[in-house]
Amino acid sequence: MSPAQHINAALRRLPAWLFYLVAVLPPAWLFWQAVSGGLGADPVKGLELRIGKLGLQVLVASLAITPLRRFTGVSLIRFRRAISLIGFAYIFLHLLVWLLLDVQIASQIWADILKRPYITIGMGAFVLMLPLAATSNGLSLRRLGAARWRALHRLTYPALALAGVHYVMVGKVWRPEALAWLAGVLLLLAFRLPLAKWRARFAPGAS
């Protein structure tokens, strides 16, 4: 038995609900850090940025599941829904911190969305994620049908690309770390898009 097979055998014994339970810990720790002064002079901004970064990291991890299986044999496919929903939950928390703790003024929220390009791009990414999160369940898959469900979930690609650009643009200068995450997103997208075309071309009944 190969190392990948040993890992997959262990993963099969791991329940998906455990991911949701563990997912509560990072934002809880960040909120505690903000309250206790561990996030610097501007704890709200620190909380906002760190939760947003955490969400991006988890979503990138969900996108990396397919190439991980292809190149190593380790399969996390059965956990992809949980990982993706956790990433969306972190992004939603990031948005709530910005709305309720940072801006707070309703009129200013709309003005910032219109006038600040990085916020416009970030909101665009979030809007694209909404139908993905709403249909990440078996009932939606049955109602939409596999083909339409897969087509809808290709919104993952532009959503993550916009999220990566948003993260790069948040700072006043382009940080190497943010650029590295954007490069990682683009690399994973470059892997997935040709794979999708290959599948469509060689699918049964394809001309």
C-alpha positions in Angstrom: 0.0 0.0 0.0 1.4 3.4 -1.0 1.7 6.4 1.4 -1.2 8.1 -0.5 -3.4 5.0 0.0 -2.6 5.0 3.7 -3.5 8.6 3.9 -6.7 8.1 2.0 -7.7 5.2 4.2 -7.2 7.4 7.2 -9.2 10.2 5.6 -12.1 8.0 4.9 -12.5 7.5 8.7 -12.6 11.2 9.2 -16.2 12.8 9.4 -16.8 15.9 7.4 -18.6 17.6 10.3 -15.3 17.7 12.2 -14.1 20.4 9.7 -17.0 22.6 10.6 -16.2 22.2 14.3 -12.6 23.0 13.9 -13.4 26.0 11.6 -14.9 27.9 14.6 -11.6 28.1 16.3 -9.6 30.5 14.1 -12.2 33.3 14.0 -12.9 32.9 17.7 -9.2 33.2 18.4 -9.0 36.3 16.2 -12.0 38.0 17.9 -10.3 37.3 21.3 -7.1 38.8 20.0 -9.0 41.9 18.8 -10.7 42.3 22.2 -7.5 41.7 24.2 -5.3 44.1 22.2 -3.4 41.4 20.3 -4.1 42.9 16.9 -2.3 46.2 17.2 -3.5 49.8 17.4 -6.5 49.3 15.1 -8.0 46.0 16.2 -11.0 46.3 13.9 -8.9 46.7 10.8 -6.6 43.9 12.0 -9.5 41.6 12.5 -11.0 42.5 9.2 -7.8 41.9 7.3 -6.9 38.6 9.0 -10.4 37.0 8.6 -10.4 38.0 5.0 -7.0 36.5 4.4 -8.1 33.3 6.2 -11.1 33.1 3.9 -8.9 33.4 0.8 -6.5 30.8 2.1 -9.2 28.3 2.7 -10.8 28.9 -0.7 -7.4 28.5 -2.4 -7.0 25.2 -0.4 -10.4 24.0 -1.8 -9.3 24.8 -5.3 -6.0 22.9 -4.8 -7.9 19.6 -3.9 -8.1 18.4 -7.5 -4.4 19.0 -8.4 -3.4 17.5 -5.1 -5.2 14.3 -6.0 -3.8 14.3 -9.5 -0.1 14.8 -8.5 0.0 13.0 -5.2 -2.9 10.6 -5.1 -4.2 12.0 -1.9 -7.9 12.7 -2.2 -9.8 15.3 -0.2 -12.7 15.4 -2.6 -15.2 14.3 0.0 -14.3 17.3 2.1 -14.3 19.9 -0.6 -17.9 21.1 0.1 -17.1 21.6 3.8 -13.8 23.4 3.0 -15.5 25.6 0.4 -18.4 26.5 2.7 -15.9 27.3 5.6 -14.0 29.6 3.3 -17.2 31.4 2.3 -18.2 31.7 6.0 -14.9 33.4 6.7 -15.4 35.8 3.8 -18.9 36.5 5.1 -17.4 37.3 8.5 -14.8 39.5 6.9 -17.7 41.4 5.2 -19.7 41.7 8.5 -16.6 43.1 10.3 -16.2 45.7 7.6 -20.0 46.6 7.6 -20.7 46.5 11.3 -17.4 47.4 13.0 -15.4 49.3 10.5 -17.7 51.5 8.3 -20.9 51.4 10.4 -22.6 54.2 8.4 -25.0 52.9 5.8 -24.5 55.7 3.3 -20.8 55.4 3.5 -20.9 51.7 2.7 -22.5 52.3 -0.7 -20.1 55.2 -1.4 -17.1 53.1 -0.6 -18.3 50.3 -2.9 -18.7 52.8 -5.8 -15.5 54.9 -5.2 -12.9 52.4 -4.0 -11.9 49.9 -6.7 -10.6 47.3 -4.3 -13.9 47.3 -2.4 -15.8 47.1 -5.7 -13.8 44.1 -6.7 -14.2 42.5 -3.3 -18.0 42.9 -3.4 -18.0 41.5 -6.9 -16.2 38.4 -5.7 -18.6 38.0 -2.8 -21.7 38.4 -5.0 -20.3 35.6 -7.3 -19.8 33.4 -4.2 -23.4 33.7 -3.0 -25.0 31.3 -5.6 -22.1 28.9 -5.0 -22.7 28.7 -1.3 -26.5 28.6 -1.7 -26.3 25.6 -4.1 -23.6 23.6 -2.3 -26.0 20.9 -1.2 -27.4 17.7 -2.6 -30.9 19.1 -3.1 -29.6 21.9 -5.4 -27.6 19.4 -7.4 -30.7 17.2 -8.0 -32.9 20.2 -8.9 -30.4 21.8 -11.3 -29.0 18.6 -12.8 -25.4 17.8 -12.9 -24.5 19.8 -16.1 -26.2 23.0 -15.0 -24.8 22.6 -11.4 -21.3 22.2 -12.7 -21.7 25.2 -15.1 -23.0 27.4 -12.2 -20.0 26.4 -10.0 -17.6 27.5 -12.6 -18.3 30.9 -11.1 -15.7 29.7 -8.5 -13.0 30.7 -11.0 -13.8 34.4 -11.5 -14.8 34.7 -7.8 -11.4 33.5 -6.6 -9.5 35.6 -9.2 -11.4 38.7 -8.0 -10.8 37.8 -4.4 -7.0 37.5 -5.1 -7.0 40.9 -6.8 -8.9 42.4 -3.9 -6.4 41.1 -1.5 -3.5 42.5 -3.5 -5.2 45.9 -3.7 -6.1 46.2 0.0 -2.7 47.6 1.0 -1.3 51.0 -0.1 1.6 49.1 -1.6 1.6 45.7 -3.4 2.9 43.3 -0.8 4.9 40.2 -1.9 2.8 37.9 0.2 -0.4 39.2 -1.5 1.1 38.9 -4.9 2.2 35.3 -4.1 -1.4 34.4 -3.1 -2.7 35.9 -6.3 -0.1 34.0 -8.3 -1.2 30.8 -6.5 -4.8 31.4 -7.4 -4.0 32.1 -11.1 -1.8 29.0 -11.2 -4.6 26.8 -9.8 -7.1 28.3 -12.3 -4.7 27.7 -15.1 -4.6 24.1 -14.1 -8.4 23.7 -13.7 -9.5 25.5 -16.9 -7.7 23.2 -19.4 -8.8 20.2 -17.4 -12.4 21.3 -17.8 -12.0 21.7 -21.5 -10.3 18.3 -21.8 -13.2 16.7 -19.9 -15.8 18.4 -22.2 -13.9 17.3 -25.3 -13.6 13.7 -24.4 -16.9 13.3 -22.6 -19.3 10.6 -24.0 -21.3 12.0 -26.8 -18.9 14.9 -27.5 -18.4 15.7 -31.1 
